Amino acid sequence: MLKRIDVRHLVLGMYLHEFCGSWMEHPFWRSRFLLTDPKDLALIRKTNIREVWIDVSKGLDVTPGTAAVSREEVDAQVESDLHHAGDDQAGLPIDLGKDDALKPSAMSDELRRAASICASAKKAVVSMFAEARMGRALDAQIAQGMVDEISDSVIRNPGALISLARLKTADDYTYMHSVAVCALMVALARQIGMDEQATRLAGLAGLLHDLGKAAIPLPILNKPGKLTDEEFAIIRGHPEAGHSMLQPSSVHPAVLDACLHHHEKIDGTGYPHRLKGSEISVLARMAAICDVYDAITSDRPYKNGWDPSESLRRMAEWTHDHFDGRLLQAFVKTIGIYPVGSLVRLASGRLGVVTEQSGGSLLAPRVKVFFSTKSDLRIPPEIVDLSAPGCSEKIVGRENPDQWNFPDLNEIWSGLPGRPW
């Protein structure tokens, strides 16, 4: 049985099942182990992780009267919160004006355009980081041009570029993460009704938020194993490094602030300044959500990314500590309760991967079914629009891709071979 407890109540002999937070917030190579070393206990309490899951079937239970929450209670609350966020329509209406280049495009069409944008944006971001490493000031015009191109794709079809940018390799992570967070920031800004200028600033904040990683030695930045305490501290210095790099340029103060404070948390346990609640700017609160979502859904040298839907569920668990709850709810409406690429089980027993959000409920996306759990065999792929009138199918649960090992899962939803950019 799993229980969530405060780290203050963690004692030797307990079996640590999971940290309540992303793996970027703690220096442990593994997250499941019997806690027997006092040094490990002290190290856990030194991190910004405030809660953990323990498995009482494999180790000690909490003492009677200690506050603890069961897995079932948390799951019920998270599902309720996510479904509440999905009660409304999937997105805000978009005023496209007369610009043909910004008219809505089909997912399949925009995926091909987005692949080209990802390829060119990656080259530009690689160059931007190289210039920063040499101490050269940012060319704000080039950066804004990238933001505009990414933004146009998001306007035409929000799910395409956001989903493709997630398919980064571990080697590409630092650069493509900037592209992905830019796209997510633009989509979230539009969802909450920001005007055009504010949306451009949000996109620029997403593109530049991790520029400070250019100051981190590459052996540390790309290290495939556990970081030492000293290396972990260097990594955590990137927001201040990025802020210093960008100050000589003509970047808007709101963007500078988001770059400096995108690792702050609502409960005041973030860094570098331990800001709390409304002390954190709106752009920084948005960047915190977009940064974590892309990070935990991406493969890293030391850990495979989580499924998009599972990632969103876990982020909803952390909301009271980590994120602005209203912004996270808007983020759910932006990408869907079951984001593109999520592996789901339908009521019929078929497995499918989400290919696109529908125009209706976030609980009823379009799904490409391809596997029968009853026969344990692949079946001819079929697109099922769960929001279509008369559709009797529905999603009954998320599935862990690691347990099924479908090597072509990304090709199934994207229709594009391998990594398409």
QUIDA-V120412 format. One record per pair of residues at least 24 apart in sequence whose C-alpha atoms are under 7 Angstrom apart, sorted by the first residue. I is the first residue (numbers start at 1). J is the second residue. If there is no record, write none. Layout:
i->[I I]
j->[J J]
This chain:
i->[1 1 1 2 2 2 2 2 2 3 3 3 3 3 3 3 4 4 4 4 4 4 4 5 5 5 5 5 5 6 6 6 7 7 7 7 12 13 13 14 14 14 14 15 15 15 15 15 16 16 16 17 17 17 18 18 19 19 19 19 20 20 20 20 21 21 22 25 27 27 27 28 29 34 48 48 78 78 78 82 85 85 85 86 86 86 86 86 87 88 89 89 90 90 90 90 90 90 91 91 91 92 102 102 102 103 104 104 105 105 107 107 110 110 111 111 114 114 114 115 115 116 118 118 119 121 121 122 122 125 126 129 129 132 133 133 137 137 138 138 140 140 144 147 147 150 151 151 154 154 158 159 159 159 163 166 166 166 167 168 169 170 170 170 177 178 178 178 178 179 180 181 181 181 181 181 182 182 184 185 185 185 187 188 188 188 191 191 192 201 202 204 205 205 205 206 208 209 209 210 210 210 210 211 212 212 212 212 213 215 224 224 225 257 258 258 258 262 262 263 265 265 265 266 266 266 266 267 267 285 285 286 289 289 307 307 308 308 308 309 309 309 309 336 337 337 341 341 343 343 343 344 344 344 344 345 345 345 345 345 346 346 346 346 347 347 347 347 348 349 349 353 354 355 358 360 368]
j->[55 56 57 53 54 55 56 70 71 53 54 55 68 69 70 71 51 52 53 54 68 69 70 51 52 53 67 68 69 50 51 52 45 50 51 52 36 59 60 54 59 60 61 54 55 56 58 59 53 54 55 53 54 55 52 53 49 51 52 53 49 51 52 318 49 318 296 49 226 227 232 226 226 59 269 270 313 316 317 337 329 332 333 333 337 361 362 363 361 361 360 361 333 334 359 360 361 362 191 333 334 191 152 155 156 156 156 157 156 157 157 160 157 160 160 161 153 160 161 420 421 421 165 421 421 146 179 175 176 175 175 211 214 214 214 215 248 249 246 249 250 251 204 203 204 183 183 186 183 187 187 335 340 356 340 294 297 298 419 298 299 299 300 301 294 206 207 208 210 207 294 206 207 290 291 294 206 207 290 286 287 290 334 330 331 334 330 334 330 255 283 255 255 258 259 287 259 258 259 238 239 242 259 242 238 239 241 242 238 241 301 302 302 284 283 284 287 287 288 288 321 322 323 321 322 323 324 321 322 323 324 327 323 328 342 400 339 341 342 337 338 339 342 362 362 363 410 413 398 399 401 395 397 398 399 395 396 397 398 399 393 394 395 396 393 394 395 396 393 373 374 413 413 413 387 387 413]
